[in-house]
Amino acid sequence: MLKKTLSLTVCCFLLGGCASSFDQNMGKIGGTAIGTAGGAALGNKMGGNKGALIGGIVGGLIGYTIGDAIDKRREELKKIAQQEQMEIYFSDIKSNEIVYNETNDPIPPSVKAILSTKNQKEEEQKKVGDKVVITESNQFNKGSSEITPKARESFTKIAKTYGQTSKKILIIGHTDDSGSSSLNQKLSEERAKNLGKIFAENGVKQDNIYFLGAGEMQPIADNNAEEGASKNRRVEIIELSNEQEITLYSNLRKTNPSYFRPVEIKQKSKEDVAIVTSTAKKQPEIASKAEPTNKPIEQKETPASNIKYVDFAGTKSSNKNLFSLDKFGEVVAQESFIGIGTKAKADMPTNLYGNCTTDKPRVYGETKSLSSGEKIDHKTYEYKNGLNQSSWTASVNKHLIGLAPVGVVRDGAKAVSSPKVYVYENYIQGSNAKPNETLSTTVNAYQGTKGLLYRVFVTDESSSLKCMDIIFDEKNVNSSIGKMYYVTNNGMYEKDFTVQEVGRN
């Protein structure tokens, strides 16, 4: 049985405000106002005052149509939620939430209209789509993607409210962050796919349905509390006009690392760490071939005699916090639903985010078509400044660390490659040699208001180097800094370093 009580909240974000109770006409009136403003701005660019008048009328009609259709469905969903005792939240998707790359790809008219208003103030943004969030309420058997019989009845009713839509539907599955990240992603994807099938069975064209398993990567509440973890176990139903909007929306990977449970890196005992020294004179030989990011890690037993320890002259690691909030800033504004979030920012501790020793490699899925099962084309990526499959180095206690390729796309801060870490012991500038160690990694990337946190996990058990946090500065990538964490025969140590892009003066 479904035991959750109804908690219906509407985040309208219309005209700069947000209502916490459902108003039948709010979306329609707000959609008209926002559509008029956006259309007028576009029309003015196209044809002066006359164009502004025409654009305002057309934009107003579009906004009214979107708002009216959404309002009618929300009223139906409200009734279903009451009947089925489901916990549902609504929010509008605004034009500024979909960021378009400046590419030479053909841009549909609907996209051009959004592009014309993407830099407007929040209160002037046009409503372009709808989001419905349904938090877990015994929808699936534990650890299974199979929908319970009762939940199937509920979702069948929900799917029928979308039966006449000609728009595109994206269903996103989310989990909490307990257990394996790769298994969480696979589970959330299968659940989203199964819900998509219910929509296809109830009137929505299969070609218009997409699914995404986000796993644990987009928490909206604190996983350290059961209430928060239950909010994170949810499904989202996204409605947008076309596939390109679906693609761009799914690129937005806003992650709040403070909501994750801390994970301790296992440290080797004194007997497990063998000290290795070298006087080799080396020069960087850094590869640039990209590899798929966040591949599942195979845990292997490593003989103690094979574990290498390089002295980076660090200090004993004394706290678990991120080393520089000044460089990172705050998490880029993540959509919130009134009633879902747990703690207000004012109630949070000063340093919210743990360092890489309290994190783990995390997996985010790809958006796929229900009809074909294939992931949809993301077109041309634009990379963040300095992170276009580039190579970076850092000097640490006479040793040189190389990192390549480092690739992060601008929109959504998605790491698109898992770089290698190259360790050159006792490096002398200008010498010609190969690295002492070439280490495999996987990467998490978290976007802050001031910098990108690029978190590198070393997956080779034979190395004493465990992980690195690098904060790439948003304004000046050459001012980026980092901290490495490694084990010695006395425990976990840490060392600050600065990074420099290879080939950049």
C-alpha positions as CSV (number, residue, x, y, z in Angstrom):
1,M,0.0,0.0,0.0
2,L,1.0,3.6,-0.6
3,K,1.5,5.2,2.8
4,K,2.7,8.7,1.8
5,T,0.4,11.5,2.5
6,L,-0.3,14.1,-0.1
7,S,2.1,17.0,-0.2
8,L,1.4,19.0,-3.3
9,T,3.6,22.0,-4.0
10,V,3.8,24.2,-7.1
11,C,6.9,26.2,-7.8
12,C,5.7,28.6,-10.3
13,F,8.6,31.1,-10.6
14,L,6.3,33.4,-12.5
15,L,6.9,37.1,-12.5
16,G,9.7,36.6,-10.0
17,G,7.6,34.9,-7.4
18,C,6.9,31.3,-6.2
19,A,3.6,30.1,-4.9
20,S,3.4,27.2,-2.5
21,S,-0.3,26.4,-3.2
22,F,-1.9,25.3,-6.4
23,D,-3.7,28.0,-8.3
24,Q,-5.8,26.8,-11.3
25,N,-5.0,29.9,-13.4
26,M,-1.6,30.8,-12.3
27,G,0.3,29.0,-15.0
28,K,-2.0,30.4,-17.7
29,I,-1.8,34.0,-16.5
30,G,1.9,33.8,-15.9
31,G,2.6,32.0,-19.1
32,T,0.8,34.7,-21.0
33,A,2.8,37.5,-19.3
34,I,6.1,35.8,-19.8
35,G,5.3,34.8,-23.4
36,T,4.4,38.3,-24.2
37,A,7.6,39.8,-22.8
38,G,9.8,37.2,-24.5
39,G,7.9,37.5,-27.8
40,A,8.1,41.3,-27.7
41,A,11.9,41.2,-27.2
42,L,12.3,38.9,-30.1
43,G,10.0,40.8,-32.3
44,N,11.7,44.1,-31.5
45,K,15.0,42.6,-32.7
46,M,13.4,41.5,-35.9
47,G,11.3,44.5,-36.8
48,G,11.4,47.4,-34.4
49,N,8.2,48.6,-32.7
50,K,6.0,46.9,-35.2
51,G,7.9,43.6,-34.8
52,A,7.7,44.0,-31.0
53,L,3.9,44.3,-31.2
54,I,3.6,41.2,-33.4
55,G,6.1,39.3,-31.4
56,G,4.3,40.2,-28.2
57,I,1.0,38.9,-29.5
58,V,2.5,35.7,-30.8
59,G,4.6,35.2,-27.7
60,G,1.5,35.8,-25.5
61,L,-0.5,33.2,-27.4
62,I,2.4,30.6,-27.0
63,G,2.7,31.4,-23.3
64,Y,-1.1,31.1,-22.8
65,T,-1.2,27.8,-24.7
66,I,1.6,26.3,-22.6
67,G,0.3,27.6,-19.4
68,D,-3.3,26.5,-20.0
69,A,-2.3,23.0,-21.0
70,I,-0.1,22.6,-18.0
71,D,-2.7,24.0,-15.7
72,K,-5.3,21.5,-16.9
73,R,-2.9,18.6,-16.5
74,R,-1.8,19.7,-13.0
75,E,-5.4,19.8,-11.9
76,E,-5.9,16.2,-13.1
77,L,-2.6,15.1,-11.4
78,K,-3.7,16.8,-8.2
79,K,-6.8,14.7,-8.2
80,I,-4.8,11.5,-8.9
81,A,-2.4,12.3,-6.1
82,Q,-5.2,12.7,-3.7
83,Q,-6.8,9.4,-4.8
84,E,-3.6,7.4,-4.9
85,Q,-1.9,9.1,-1.8
86,M,1.1,10.1,-3.8
87,E,3.6,12.9,-3.1
88,I,3.9,15.1,-6.2
89,Y,5.6,18.4,-6.9
90,F,5.4,20.7,-9.9
91,S,7.7,23.3,-11.4
92,D,8.0,25.3,-14.6
93,I,10.9,24.9,-16.9
94,K,12.1,28.4,-18.1
95,S,14.0,29.4,-21.2
96,N,17.1,30.3,-19.1
97,E,17.3,26.7,-17.8
98,I,18.1,25.4,-21.2
99,V,21.6,26.6,-22.3
100,Y,22.4,26.5,-26.0
101,N,25.9,25.9,-27.4
102,E,27.1,28.5,-29.9
103,T,27.6,26.0,-32.7
104,N,26.9,25.8,-36.4
105,D,24.3,23.2,-36.0
106,P,20.9,24.1,-37.5
107,I,18.7,25.7,-34.8
108,P,15.0,25.1,-34.9
109,P,12.7,28.2,-34.7
110,S,11.5,27.3,-31.2
111,V,15.1,27.2,-30.1
112,K,15.9,30.6,-31.7
113,A,13.0,32.0,-29.7
114,I,14.5,30.7,-26.5
115,L,17.9,31.9,-27.4
116,S,16.7,35.4,-27.9
117,T,15.5,35.6,-24.3
118,K,18.1,33.5,-22.5
119,N,19.9,36.6,-21.1
120,Q,16.8,38.3,-19.8
121,K,16.0,38.7,-16.2
122,E,14.5,35.7,-14.4
123,E,11.0,37.3,-14.1
124,E,11.0,37.9,-17.9
125,Q,11.9,34.3,-18.8
126,K,9.5,32.3,-20.9
127,K,7.9,29.1,-19.8
128,V,9.0,26.4,-22.2
129,G,8.1,23.2,-20.5
130,D,6.8,21.4,-17.4
131,K,8.4,19.2,-14.7
132,V,6.5,16.8,-12.4
133,V,8.4,15.2,-9.6
134,I,7.0,12.1,-7.8
135,T,8.9,11.0,-4.7
136,E,9.2,7.3,-3.8
137,S,6.1,5.8,-2.3
138,N,6.6,2.0,-2.6
139,Q,6.6,2.4,-6.4
140,F,9.3,-0.3,-6.9
141,N,10.3,-3.4,-5.0
142,K,13.5,-2.8,-3.1
143,G,16.6,-3.1,-5.4
144,S,14.3,-3.9,-8.3
145,S,13.2,-2.0,-11.4
146,E,9.8,-3.8,-11.4
147,I,6.9,-1.5,-10.7
148,T,4.6,-2.7,-8.0
149,P,1.0,-3.6,-9.1
150,K,-0.4,-0.7,-7.1
151,A,2.1,1.8,-8.4
152,R,1.4,0.5,-12.0
153,E,-2.3,1.5,-11.5
154,S,-1.2,5.0,-10.3
155,F,1.3,5.6,-13.1
156,T,-1.2,4.4,-15.7
157,K,-3.6,7.2,-14.5
158,I,-0.7,9.7,-14.7
159,A,0.4,8.5,-18.1
160,K,-3.1,9.0,-19.5
161,T,-3.0,12.7,-18.7
162,Y,-0.2,13.0,-21.2
163,G,-1.9,10.8,-23.8
164,Q,-2.8,13.7,-26.2
165,T,0.5,15.5,-26.0
166,S,2.5,16.0,-29.2
167,K,5.5,17.1,-27.2
168,K,8.5,15.1,-26.1
169,I,8.6,13.4,-22.7
170,L,11.7,12.6,-20.7
171,I,11.5,10.4,-17.7
172,I,14.4,10.6,-15.3
173,G,15.0,8.1,-12.5
174,H,16.9,9.0,-9.3
175,T,18.1,7.1,-6.3
176,D,19.8,7.9,-3.0
177,D,23.5,7.4,-2.8
178,S,23.7,4.3,-0.7
179,G,25.5,1.3,-2.3
180,S,27.2,1.1,-5.6
181,S,27.1,4.2,-7.8
182,S,27.1,2.1,-11.0
183,L,24.3,-0.1,-9.8
184,N,22.3,2.9,-8.7
185,Q,22.6,4.4,-12.2
186,K,21.6,1.1,-13.9
187,L,18.6,0.7,-11.5
188,S,17.4,4.2,-12.0
189,E,17.7,3.8,-15.8
190,E,15.7,0.6,-15.8
191,R,13.0,2.2,-13.7
192,A,12.8,5.2,-15.9
193,K,12.6,2.9,-19.0
194,N,9.8,0.8,-17.4
195,L,7.8,4.0,-16.7
196,G,8.3,5.1,-20.2
197,K,6.7,1.9,-21.4
198,I,3.6,2.7,-19.3
199,F,3.4,6.1,-21.0
200,A,3.7,4.4,-24.4
201,E,0.9,2.0,-23.5
202,N,-1.4,4.9,-22.6
203,G,-1.4,7.1,-25.6
204,V,2.1,8.8,-25.8
205,K,3.9,8.0,-29.0
206,Q,6.9,5.8,-28.4
207,D,9.0,8.1,-30.6
208,N,8.3,11.0,-28.3
209,I,9.5,9.2,-25.1
210,Y,13.1,9.3,-23.7
211,F,14.5,8.0,-20.5
212,L,17.5,8.8,-18.3
213,G,19.0,7.1,-15.3
214,A,20.6,9.8,-13.2
215,G,21.3,7.5,-10.3
216,E,22.5,9.3,-7.2
217,M,24.0,12.3,-9.0
218,Q,21.2,14.9,-8.5
219,P,20.2,14.9,-4.9
220,I,17.7,17.5,-3.8
221,A,17.9,16.7,-0.1
222,D,20.5,15.4,2.4
223,N,21.2,11.7,2.0
224,N,22.6,11.6,5.6
225,A,19.0,11.7,6.9
226,E,16.4,9.1,5.9
227,E,13.8,11.8,5.1
228,G,16.2,13.4,2.7
229,A,17.3,10.1,1.2
230,S,13.6,9.2,0.5
231,K,13.1,12.5,-1.3
232,N,16.1,11.7,-3.5
233,R,14.5,8.4,-4.5
234,R,12.2,9.9,-7.1
235,V,11.1,10.0,-10.8
236,E,10.7,13.2,-12.9
237,I,8.5,13.7,-15.9
238,I,9.8,16.4,-18.2
239,E,7.8,17.8,-21.1
240,L,9.5,19.9,-23.7
241,S,8.9,20.8,-27.4
242,N,11.6,18.9,-29.3
243,E,14.5,16.4,-29.0
244,Q,17.1,19.2,-28.9
245,E,15.5,20.7,-25.9
246,I,15.4,17.3,-24.2
247,T,19.1,16.8,-25.0
248,L,20.1,20.2,-23.7
249,Y,18.0,19.9,-20.6
250,S,19.5,16.5,-19.7
251,N,23.0,18.1,-20.0
252,L,22.3,20.1,-16.9
253,R,24.1,18.1,-14.2
254,K,23.8,20.3,-11.2
255,T,25.1,18.3,-8.3
256,N,25.3,19.3,-4.6
257,P,28.2,17.3,-3.1
258,S,27.2,18.4,0.4
259,Y,24.1,16.1,0.1
260,F,26.2,13.0,-0.4
261,R,27.0,10.5,2.4
262,P,30.8,10.7,3.3
263,V,32.8,7.8,2.1
264,E,36.1,6.9,3.6
265,I,39.0,5.8,1.4
266,K,40.5,2.6,2.8
267,Q,44.1,3.3,4.0
268,K,46.8,0.7,3.8
269,S,48.4,-0.5,7.0
270,K,52.1,0.1,7.7
271,E,52.9,-3.4,6.4
272,D,51.0,-2.7,3.2
273,V,53.1,0.2,2.0
274,A,56.5,-0.3,0.5
275,I,58.8,2.7,0.1
276,V,60.2,3.1,-3.4
277,T,62.9,5.6,-4.3
278,S,64.3,6.7,-7.6
279,T,66.9,9.1,-9.0
280,A,65.7,8.8,-12.6
281,K,65.8,12.0,-14.6
282,K,62.6,12.3,-16.5
283,Q,60.6,14.5,-18.9
284,P,56.8,14.4,-19.3
285,E,55.4,12.1,-21.8
286,I,51.7,12.8,-21.5
287,A,49.1,11.0,-23.6
288,S,46.1,12.8,-25.0
289,K,43.8,10.0,-26.1
290,A,40.4,10.4,-24.4
291,E,38.8,7.5,-22.6
292,P,35.2,7.0,-21.4
293,T,34.7,8.6,-18.1
294,N,33.5,6.9,-14.9
295,K,34.0,3.4,-15.9
296,P,33.1,0.8,-13.2
297,I,36.1,0.2,-11.0
298,E,37.3,-3.4,-10.6
299,Q,38.6,-3.9,-7.1
300,K,41.6,-6.2,-7.2
301,E,43.8,-7.6,-4.5
302,T,47.3,-6.1,-4.7
303,P,50.4,-7.7,-3.2
304,A,51.8,-5.4,-0.5
305,S,55.3,-5.5,-2.1
306,N,53.8,-3.9,-5.3
307,I,52.5,-0.8,-3.5
308,K,54.7,2.3,-4.3
309,Y,55.2,5.2,-2.0
310,V,56.5,8.5,-3.3
311,D,57.5,11.2,-0.8
312,F,55.5,14.3,-1.8
313,A,56.5,16.1,1.4
314,G,53.0,16.6,2.6
315,T,51.5,16.9,6.0
316,K,49.3,14.5,7.9
317,S,45.7,15.0,6.7
318,S,43.8,16.5,9.6
319,N,40.3,17.4,8.3
320,K,37.8,16.2,5.7
321,N,36.8,19.5,4.3
322,L,37.2,20.9,0.7
323,F,40.5,22.8,0.8
324,S,39.3,26.1,-0.6
325,L,35.7,27.3,-0.6
326,D,37.0,30.7,-1.6
327,K,38.0,29.2,-5.0
328,F,35.0,27.0,-5.4
329,G,32.3,29.4,-4.2
330,E,28.9,27.8,-3.8
331,V,27.0,25.1,-5.7
332,V,25.5,26.6,-8.8
333,A,21.8,27.3,-8.1
334,Q,20.0,24.0,-8.2
335,E,16.3,23.8,-8.8
336,S,14.5,23.4,-5.5
337,F,10.9,22.4,-4.7
338,I,9.3,23.9,-1.7
339,G,9.0,21.2,0.9
340,I,11.6,18.9,-0.6
341,G,14.8,20.5,0.5
342,T,15.9,19.7,4.1
343,K,18.1,22.4,5.6
344,A,18.2,26.1,4.7
345,K,21.6,27.5,3.7
346,A,21.8,29.6,6.9
347,D,21.6,26.4,8.9
348,M,24.4,24.7,7.1
349,P,28.0,24.4,8.5
350,T,30.6,26.8,7.2
351,N,32.4,24.3,5.1
352,L,29.8,22.0,3.5
353,Y,31.8,20.0,1.1
354,G,34.1,17.1,1.9
355,N,37.4,16.5,0.1
356,C,38.0,13.6,-2.3
357,T,38.9,11.2,0.6
358,T,35.2,11.3,1.7
359,D,33.8,10.9,-1.8
360,K,33.6,8.1,-4.4
361,P,33.5,7.8,-8.2
362,R,29.9,8.5,-9.2
363,V,28.1,7.5,-12.4
364,Y,25.6,9.5,-14.4
365,G,23.7,8.0,-17.3
366,E,22.9,9.1,-20.8
367,T,19.5,10.1,-22.3
368,K,18.1,7.4,-24.5
369,S,15.2,7.0,-26.9
370,L,12.5,4.5,-25.8
371,S,11.8,3.5,-29.4
372,S,15.4,2.7,-30.3
373,G,17.1,2.2,-26.9
374,E,20.1,4.2,-28.3
375,K,21.4,7.3,-26.6
376,I,20.5,10.5,-28.4
377,D,23.0,12.7,-30.2
378,H,24.5,15.5,-28.2
379,K,25.6,17.4,-31.3
380,T,28.8,19.5,-30.8
381,Y,30.1,20.1,-27.4
382,E,31.7,23.3,-26.2
383,Y,34.4,22.8,-23.7
384,K,35.1,25.0,-20.7
385,N,38.1,27.3,-21.0
386,G,41.4,25.4,-20.9
387,L,39.6,22.1,-20.4
388,N,39.4,21.0,-24.1
389,Q,41.1,17.6,-23.7
390,S,44.1,19.5,-22.4
391,S,47.2,18.4,-20.5
392,W,48.2,19.8,-17.1
393,T,51.3,19.4,-14.9
394,A,52.2,20.2,-11.3
395,S,55.6,20.2,-9.5
396,V,55.4,18.6,-6.1
397,N,58.6,18.2,-4.0
398,K,60.9,17.8,-7.0
399,H,58.5,15.3,-8.5
400,L,56.3,16.1,-11.5
401,I,52.6,15.1,-11.8
402,G,51.1,15.1,-15.3
403,L,47.3,14.8,-15.9
404,A,45.8,14.3,-19.4
405,P,43.5,14.5,-21.2
406,V,41.3,16.8,-19.1
407,G,38.0,17.4,-20.9
408,V,34.9,19.1,-19.4
409,V,32.0,20.5,-21.4
410,R,30.8,24.0,-20.6
411,D,27.1,23.2,-20.1
412,G,26.5,21.0,-17.1
413,A,30.2,20.6,-16.2
414,K,30.3,17.0,-17.5
415,A,33.7,15.3,-17.5
416,V,34.0,13.6,-20.9
417,S,37.3,11.8,-20.3
418,S,39.1,9.9,-17.6
419,P,42.7,11.2,-17.7
420,K,45.8,9.3,-16.8
421,V,48.1,10.5,-14.0
422,Y,51.8,10.5,-14.8
423,V,54.2,10.5,-11.9
424,Y,57.8,11.6,-12.7
425,E,60.1,11.1,-9.6
426,N,62.9,13.6,-9.0
427,Y,62.1,15.3,-12.3
428,I,64.8,17.6,-13.9
429,Q,63.6,20.2,-16.4
430,G,64.7,19.4,-20.0
431,S,65.6,15.8,-19.4
432,N,64.2,13.1,-21.6
433,A,62.5,10.1,-20.0
434,K,59.3,8.3,-19.3
435,P,57.1,8.4,-16.2
436,N,57.7,6.1,-13.3
437,E,54.0,5.5,-12.9
438,T,51.1,5.8,-15.3
439,L,47.9,5.6,-13.3
440,S,44.3,5.1,-14.4
441,T,41.6,7.4,-12.9
442,T,37.9,8.2,-12.9
443,V,36.5,11.7,-12.4
444,N,33.7,13.6,-10.6
445,A,33.1,17.2,-11.6
446,Y,31.1,19.6,-9.5
447,Q,30.3,23.2,-10.6
448,G,30.7,26.1,-8.2
449,T,29.9,29.8,-8.6
450,K,33.6,30.6,-8.7
451,G,35.3,27.4,-9.9
452,L,34.9,23.9,-11.2
453,L,35.9,21.1,-8.7
454,Y,37.6,18.5,-10.7
455,R,37.9,15.4,-8.5
456,V,40.3,12.7,-9.6
457,F,40.3,9.2,-8.1
458,V,43.3,7.0,-8.8
459,T,41.9,3.5,-9.5
460,D,45.3,1.7,-9.5
461,E,45.6,-0.1,-6.1
462,S,49.4,-0.3,-6.6
463,S,49.8,3.5,-6.0
464,S,49.9,5.3,-2.7
465,L,48.4,8.3,-4.4
466,K,44.6,8.0,-3.8
467,C,42.9,11.1,-5.1
468,M,43.3,14.8,-6.1
469,D,41.0,17.8,-5.8
470,I,41.7,20.5,-8.4
471,I,39.6,23.7,-8.5
472,F,39.8,25.2,-12.0
473,D,39.2,29.0,-11.7
474,E,36.2,30.1,-13.8
475,K,37.7,33.6,-14.6
476,N,41.4,32.6,-14.9
477,V,42.1,29.0,-15.4
478,N,45.9,29.7,-15.0
479,S,45.2,30.6,-11.3
480,S,43.9,27.0,-10.6
481,I,45.1,25.1,-7.5
482,G,44.8,21.6,-6.1
483,K,45.5,19.3,-3.2
484,M,46.5,15.6,-3.4
485,Y,45.9,12.9,-0.9
486,Y,48.2,9.9,-0.5
487,V,48.9,7.2,2.0
488,T,52.2,6.6,3.8
489,N,53.3,4.1,6.5
490,N,51.9,6.7,8.9
491,G,48.4,7.2,7.4
492,M,46.8,9.7,5.0
493,Y,48.8,12.7,4.0
494,E,48.0,15.8,1.9
495,K,49.9,18.3,-0.2
496,D,48.9,21.6,-1.9
497,F,50.0,22.2,-5.5
498,T,49.4,24.6,-8.4
499,V,48.7,23.4,-11.9
500,Q,49.8,24.6,-15.3
501,E,48.5,23.8,-18.7
502,V,51.1,22.2,-21.0
503,G,52.0,24.6,-23.8
504,R,50.5,27.6,-22.1
505,N,52.9,30.4,-21.1
